[in-house]
Amino acid sequence: MLMLLPESSGDLVCLKGLGKLTDEVLKDMMPHLEAVITAHSGLRLLADLTDINGWDWRAAWDDVALGIKH
C-alpha cells in the first residue's frame, strides 16, 4: 500500500509505504504522479519506505518505466 500524505503540496509528493508493493499499488498511484509532473514540469518525492516488506517484479518494472519516461 502507498498512502499519499497530507504534507503533499504543489510539486511535493509525500508517500508512506506499508506492506508489499505490487503492480496494482503503483498503477493506482501513477495517474497522480503523472498529473503532478504535468502540472509542475516535474516533482519532488519524499517516500517513507521503512515499513515496506518488499515488492514484486512488475512493481519494480513500473518504477523503472516511470523513471525512464521522465
Summary of the structure (lengths in Angstrom):
residues: 70
radius of gyration: 11.7
end to end distance: 23.2
largest distance: 32.0
contacts: 168
relative contact order: 0.25
helix: 44%
strand: 37%
